Amino acid sequence: MKKQLIKLLCIAFMVITVNFTNTALTTCAKTNATADENLIIETKQEVRVWRYRKYKGKYQKRLWSESYGVWLSEWEDCIKPKNKKIMMMN
């Protein structure tokens, strides 16, 4: 009688454990699927601008990366820029 009661309790415990584990895993899987559906991947283009200056009587330009905050080229001579703000340097 005692052995049958222990077997019955063990079987009941395993059935309950398996049932709750399956429900928890299903809920977790549904949550992850929902999060992946709302995932949006955006690619952004690097923003580059020309910076101008007048140096020793000559106009020069240099390429600047607004995205990374670094110079992309060296100063090179150019013609006078139209409607551009010029950095004054001696």
C-alpha positions as a printed NumPy array, in Angstrom:
array([[  0.   ,   0.   ,   0.   ],
       [  2.814,   2.375,   0.913],
       [  4.711,   1.667,  -2.305],
       [  1.636,   2.33 ,  -4.431],
       [  1.049,   5.697,  -2.694],
       [  4.701,   6.729,  -3.239],
       [  4.493,   5.717,  -6.933],
       [  1.241,   7.65 ,  -7.347],
       [  2.742,  10.789,  -5.737],
       [  5.884,  10.555,  -7.893],
       [  3.834,  10.214, -11.081],
       [  1.604,  13.139, -10.076],
       [  4.69 ,  15.28 ,  -9.305],
       [  6.283,  14.483, -12.69 ],
       [  3.066,  15.219, -14.61 ],
       [  2.65 ,  18.578, -12.861],
       [  6.312,  19.495, -13.36 ],
       [  6.281,  18.635, -17.071],
       [  3.006,  20.493, -17.596],
       [  4.2  ,  23.746, -15.954],
       [  7.615,  23.573, -17.64 ],
       [  6.009,  23.214, -21.06 ],
       [  3.711,  26.213, -20.405],
       [  6.629,  28.383, -19.247],
       [  8.742,  27.496, -22.297],
       [  5.842,  28.17 , -24.671],
       [  5.245,  31.592, -23.092],
       [  8.955,  32.433, -23.315],
       [  9.069,  31.416, -26.988],
       [  6.032,  33.575, -27.816],
       [  7.588,  36.576, -26.065],
       [ 10.845,  36.221, -28.023],
       [  8.982,  35.843, -31.326],
       [  7.048,  39.064, -30.651],
       [ 10.238,  40.961, -29.826],
       [ 11.904,  39.787, -33.06 ],
       [  8.926,  40.847, -35.192],
       [  9.22 ,  44.451, -33.985],
       [ 12.956,  44.631, -34.641],
       [ 13.861,  47.388, -37.12 ],
       [ 17.366,  47.711, -38.506],
       [ 18.312,  51.117, -39.838],
       [ 21.435,  51.92 , -41.768],
       [ 22.693,  55.45 , -41.518],
       [ 24.895,  57.186, -44.01 ],
       [ 28.035,  58.996, -42.948],
       [ 27.659,  62.796, -43.056],
       [ 30.615,  64.553, -44.708],
       [ 31.056,  68.301, -45.141],
       [ 33.721,  70.501, -46.674],
       [ 35.316,  73.017, -44.286],
       [ 36.888,  76.125, -45.773],
       [ 39.555,  78.543, -44.556],
       [ 41.672,  81.389, -45.826],
       [ 45.311,  80.642, -45.07 ],
       [ 48.16 ,  82.959, -46.117],
       [ 45.904,  84.676, -48.651],
       [ 44.726,  81.419, -50.293],
       [ 41.422,  79.627, -49.874],
       [ 41.638,  76.006, -48.797],
       [ 39.177,  73.205, -48.119],
       [ 39.266,  70.027, -46.06 ],
       [ 36.764,  67.168, -45.748],
       [ 35.249,  66.64 , -42.266],
       [ 33.19 ,  63.656, -41.052],
       [ 30.264,  64.896, -38.952],
       [ 29.415,  61.293, -38.054],
       [ 32.806,  60.348, -36.586],
       [ 34.299,  63.758, -35.775],
       [ 37.516,  63.258, -37.745],
       [ 39.232,  64.871, -40.703],
       [ 39.062,  62.767, -43.866],
       [ 41.537,  64.752, -45.972],
       [ 44.344,  67.284, -45.753],
       [ 43.989,  70.999, -46.511],
       [ 44.046,  71.607, -50.259],
       [ 43.924,  74.825, -52.261],
       [ 40.626,  75.749, -53.892],
       [ 38.764,  78.651, -55.443],
       [ 36.825,  81.088, -53.245],
       [ 33.731,  79.247, -51.946],
       [ 30.339,  80.829, -52.616],
       [ 28.098,  81.517, -49.61 ],
       [ 30.229,  79.422, -47.233],
       [ 31.352,  80.331, -43.765],
       [ 35.145,  80.516, -43.774],
       [ 37.263,  79.651, -40.744],
       [ 39.861,  82.393, -40.261],
       [ 43.351,  81.05 , -39.619],
       [ 46.762,  82.702, -40.019]])
